[in-house]
Amino acid sequence: MGKTKELSKDIRDKMVDLHKAGMGYRTIGKQLGEKATTVGAIIRKWKKFKTTVNLPRSGPPCKISPRGASMIIRKVRDQPRTTRQDLVNDLKRAGTTVSKKTISNTLRRHGLKSCSARKVPLLKPAHVQAHLRHPQGNHNIYAFPRQCSLSSCISGLIPTHPHMSRAANAAAESEHRTALSTPTSPTYSNAHKSATISVVKTETLSVNCLPWMICNLGI
């Protein structure tokens, strides 16, 4: 069952005044746009308690006063990054000790559901400037050396297995070096043989040696 609408005090007082004037429940309900059962409940409460104001519910009273609730609502709307712990600390300094769950319930009653801190932008202006300065001052850190030997370039292309012993990896490395340095190796096609011969004749390679070998050897 959904939550029923709460009538204002003016409408309740008007129902009591019309009842005092001698009007029935149905007539009052048609005139004010409410059900006859609602009018009857208001009139019976007035006859019993002599008031139309809602009586306090059972259970402990609310720990946050209306003034404190308006204070935290105003702070959350003005500063969306305020956390529940910040609100707990503010109320504690004012003399009210509550939990974060109580803060959540108060915010929910005032229409602020699932309140979370607003996320900051991924890159602030200071971060952008730092990234712009980074490549200018450190552009040679990850650059290839100007010249690298053939053995150092080939060694990076030799496959090894993490579960093989060191001797087995060394044997595989030696066999792979022999296959790369021998133009008549049966494991390569004619195009690979010619590319290998040209690599062997070159003593040193430029900075683009690795992409060149990948393209020409088909590795």
SULNORMO-V996134 format. One record per pair of residues at least 12 apart in sequence whose C-alpha atoms are under 10 Angstrom apart, sorted by the first residue. I is the first residue (numbers start at 0). J is the second residue. D is the distance in whole Angstrom. If there is no record, write none. Layout:
i = [I & I]
j = [J & J]
d = [D & D]
This chain:
i = [5 & 6 & 6 & 6 & 6 & 7 & 7 & 8 & 8 & 8 & 9 & 10 & 10 & 10 & 10 & 10 & 11 & 11 & 11 & 11 & 11 & 11 & 11 & 11 & 12 & 12 & 12 & 12 & 12 & 12 & 13 & 13 & 14 & 14 & 14 & 14 & 14 & 14 & 14 & 14 & 14 & 15 & 15 & 15 & 15 & 15 & 15 & 15 & 15 & 15 & 16 & 17 & 18 & 18 & 18 & 19 & 23 & 23 & 23 & 24 & 24 & 24 & 24 & 24 & 24 & 25 & 25 & 25 & 26 & 27 & 41 & 61 & 61 & 62 & 62 & 62 & 62 & 63 & 63 & 63 & 63 & 63 & 63 & 63 & 64 & 67 & 67 & 67 & 67 & 68 & 68 & 68 & 68 & 68 & 69 & 69 & 69 & 70 & 70 & 70 & 71 & 71 & 71 & 71 & 71 & 71 & 71 & 71 & 71 & 72 & 72 & 72 & 72 & 72 & 72 & 72 & 74 & 75 & 75 & 75 & 75 & 76 & 78 & 78 & 79 & 79 & 79 & 79 & 79 & 80 & 80 & 80 & 80 & 80 & 80 & 81 & 81 & 81 & 81 & 82 & 82 & 82 & 82 & 82 & 82 & 83 & 83 & 83 & 83 & 83 & 83 & 83 & 83 & 83 & 83 & 84 & 84 & 84 & 85 & 86 & 86 & 86 & 87 & 87 & 87 & 87 & 90 & 142 & 143 & 143 & 143 & 143 & 143 & 144 & 144 & 144 & 145 & 145 & 145 & 145 & 146 & 146 & 146 & 146 & 146 & 146 & 147 & 147 & 147 & 147 & 147 & 147 & 147 & 147 & 148 & 148 & 148 & 148 & 148 & 148 & 149 & 149 & 149 & 149 & 149 & 149 & 149 & 149 & 149 & 150 & 150 & 150 & 150 & 151 & 152 & 152 & 152 & 152 & 152 & 153 & 153 & 153 & 153 & 153 & 153 & 153 & 153 & 153 & 154 & 154 & 154 & 154 & 155 & 156 & 156 & 156 & 156 & 156 & 156 & 156 & 157 & 157 & 157 & 157 & 157 & 157 & 157 & 158 & 158 & 158 & 159 & 159 & 178 & 178 & 179 & 179 & 179 & 179 & 179 & 179 & 179 & 179 & 180 & 180 & 180 & 180 & 180 & 180 & 181 & 181 & 181 & 182 & 182 & 182 & 182 & 182 & 183 & 183 & 187 & 188 & 190 & 190 & 190 & 191 & 191 & 191 & 192 & 193 & 193 & 194 & 194 & 194 & 194 & 194 & 195 & 195 & 195 & 198 & 198 & 198 & 198]
j = [53 & 33 & 37 & 41 & 53 & 51 & 52 & 51 & 52 & 53 & 51 & 31 & 33 & 38 & 41 & 51 & 37 & 38 & 41 & 42 & 45 & 50 & 51 & 52 & 41 & 42 & 45 & 50 & 51 & 52 & 27 & 31 & 27 & 28 & 30 & 31 & 38 & 39 & 41 & 42 & 51 & 27 & 38 & 41 & 42 & 43 & 45 & 46 & 50 & 51 & 42 & 30 & 38 & 39 & 42 & 42 & 35 & 38 & 39 & 36 & 37 & 38 & 39 & 40 & 42 & 37 & 38 & 39 & 38 & 39 & 53 & 101 & 105 & 95 & 96 & 97 & 101 & 90 & 95 & 96 & 97 & 101 & 102 & 105 & 95 & 89 & 90 & 93 & 95 & 90 & 102 & 105 & 106 & 109 & 105 & 106 & 109 & 86 & 89 & 90 & 83 & 85 & 86 & 87 & 89 & 90 & 102 & 105 & 106 & 86 & 102 & 105 & 106 & 109 & 110 & 111 & 86 & 106 & 111 & 114 & 116 & 111 & 116 & 117 & 114 & 115 & 116 & 117 & 118 & 114 & 115 & 116 & 117 & 118 & 119 & 114 & 115 & 116 & 117 & 99 & 102 & 114 & 115 & 116 & 117 & 98 & 99 & 100 & 101 & 102 & 103 & 106 & 114 & 115 & 116 & 98 & 99 & 102 & 99 & 98 & 99 & 102 & 99 & 100 & 101 & 102 & 102 & 206 & 205 & 206 & 207 & 208 & 209 & 205 & 206 & 207 & 204 & 205 & 206 & 207 & 203 & 204 & 205 & 206 & 207 & 208 & 202 & 203 & 204 & 205 & 206 & 207 & 208 & 209 & 201 & 202 & 203 & 204 & 205 & 208 & 198 & 199 & 200 & 201 & 202 & 203 & 204 & 208 & 209 & 176 & 199 & 202 & 203 & 203 & 203 & 204 & 208 & 209 & 212 & 172 & 175 & 176 & 179 & 180 & 198 & 208 & 209 & 212 & 172 & 173 & 175 & 176 & 209 & 172 & 175 & 176 & 209 & 212 & 213 & 218 & 171 & 172 & 173 & 174 & 175 & 176 & 179 & 171 & 172 & 175 & 171 & 172 & 192 & 195 & 191 & 192 & 194 & 195 & 196 & 198 & 199 & 216 & 192 & 195 & 196 & 198 & 199 & 200 & 195 & 196 & 199 & 194 & 195 & 196 & 197 & 199 & 195 & 196 & 216 & 216 & 215 & 216 & 217 & 215 & 216 & 217 & 216 & 215 & 216 & 212 & 214 & 215 & 216 & 217 & 212 & 215 & 216 & 211 & 212 & 215 & 216]
d = [10 & 10 & 10 & 10 & 10 & 10 & 9 & 7 & 7 & 9 & 9 & 8 & 10 & 10 & 10 & 10 & 10 & 8 & 7 & 8 & 9 & 10 & 6 & 8 & 9 & 10 & 9 & 9 & 7 & 9 & 9 & 9 & 7 & 8 & 10 & 8 & 7 & 9 & 8 & 7 & 10 & 9 & 9 & 8 & 6 & 10 & 8 & 9 & 10 & 9 & 10 & 10 & 9 & 10 & 8 & 10 & 9 & 9 & 9 & 8 & 9 & 6 & 6 & 10 & 9 & 10 & 8 & 9 & 10 & 10 & 10 & 9 & 10 & 7 & 8 & 7 & 9 & 9 & 7 & 9 & 8 & 8 & 9 & 8 & 9 & 10 & 8 & 9 & 9 & 10 & 9 & 7 & 8 & 9 & 10 & 10 & 9 & 9 & 10 & 9 & 10 & 10 & 7 & 9 & 9 & 9 & 9 & 9 & 8 & 10 & 10 & 9 & 7 & 8 & 10 & 8 & 9 & 9 & 9 & 9 & 10 & 9 & 9 & 9 & 8 & 8 & 6 & 6 & 10 & 9 & 7 & 4 & 5 & 8 & 9 & 9 & 8 & 6 & 9 & 9 & 10 & 9 & 7 & 7 & 10 & 9 & 6 & 9 & 9 & 7 & 7 & 10 & 9 & 9 & 10 & 9 & 7 & 9 & 10 & 10 & 8 & 7 & 7 & 10 & 9 & 7 & 10 & 9 & 9 & 6 & 8 & 10 & 10 & 8 & 6 & 10 & 9 & 6 & 5 & 9 & 6 & 6 & 5 & 6 & 9 & 9 & 9 & 6 & 6 & 7 & 7 & 10 & 8 & 10 & 9 & 7 & 5 & 6 & 9 & 9 & 8 & 8 & 10 & 8 & 6 & 6 & 7 & 9 & 10 & 9 & 10 & 9 & 9 & 10 & 10 & 8 & 7 & 7 & 9 & 10 & 9 & 8 & 8 & 10 & 10 & 10 & 9 & 9 & 8 & 10 & 9 & 8 & 9 & 10 & 9 & 10 & 9 & 9 & 9 & 8 & 8 & 6 & 9 & 10 & 7 & 8 & 10 & 8 & 7 & 8 & 7 & 8 & 10 & 9 & 9 & 9 & 10 & 6 & 9 & 9 & 8 & 9 & 9 & 7 & 7 & 8 & 6 & 10 & 8 & 8 & 9 & 9 & 6 & 6 & 10 & 9 & 10 & 9 & 9 & 10 & 8 & 8 & 10 & 7 & 6 & 8 & 9 & 9 & 9 & 8 & 10 & 6 & 6 & 10 & 9 & 9 & 7 & 10 & 8 & 10 & 10]
